Amino acid sequence: MGFSLTTASGNAKIVNLSSNIAAVITFLMNGKVMFIVGIPAALCCILGHWVGSGLAIKNGAKVIRPAFIGVLAILFIKIGMDLIK
């Protein structure tokens, strides 16, 4: 769509936040929320996103691109290992 890597990454975070809010509402309505796990996970996510967005704003694509490639590599390794099992 012609977005820079920084803008595209920011837009993806907004979409991800929307899906996470919908998931929380769904789980709350069904009484399936494990608060003892969810609250620390949410706090760690907030901290990670705050640090990551600060780095992305300050350094742009030179930080986003290696992080993106690293996460994709880990995902491919995990999927490959799951297929072997």
N, C-alpha and C positions, 0 to 999 in steps of 0.2 A: 504494500500500500504506500510505499515511499517514505515510511517513517525512518528516522535515524535509530540506531541500535538502542540509544538511551531512551528515546520516546517510546519505542516498541516495548522495551522492558517495563517501563512505567505503566503503559496501557495494559500489559499482561497482568501486572500486580492488581490493578483495579478489577479486572475480570475475575481473578483468583479470589480476591476479597469478597466479591459478590457471591461466588459459589460457596465459599466458606460460611458466609452468613446464612445462606439458604440451608446448608447442611446442619448448622447449629440449631436453627429453628426446627428443622425436621426431627433431629434427635431429641430436642427438648420436648416437642409435642408427644413423642413416643416414650419419654422417660428413659432414654438410653444413653444419657450423658454420664461419663465417668469423671466427675469434677476433680478428683484427686490426681488424675493424669492430665486432664484437659487444661486446668488453670496453669500449671507450670509449663506445659507445652505452648500455650498461648503467650505467656510472658516471654519465653525464649524466642518465639517467632517474632514478637514485636521488637525485641532487642536486635535480632538478626536482620530484620527488615530495616530498622532504623540505621544500623551500621552500614548495611549494603546500599541503601539509598544515598547515604552521605558519601560513600565512596564513588557511587555511580555519578552523582552530581558533580563531585570534585574532579574525578579522573575520566569520566566518560567511557567510551568504548574500549580503552586500553585495559580497563578492569573488568568490564562486563564480558567481553569476548572470551578471555581465558577461563573465567568462572563458568560461563555457559558451556564451553567445550569440556571442562572438567566434570561438570554435573552430567552431561550427556555420556561421557566415557564411563562414569560410575554406573549410570543407568544401563548402558549396553552390557557391561560386565555382569550386573545383577540379572538381567534378562537372560543372558547366555548361561549363567550358572543355574538359573531356574529351569531352563530347557534341558540341561544335562541331567538334572535330578530325576 
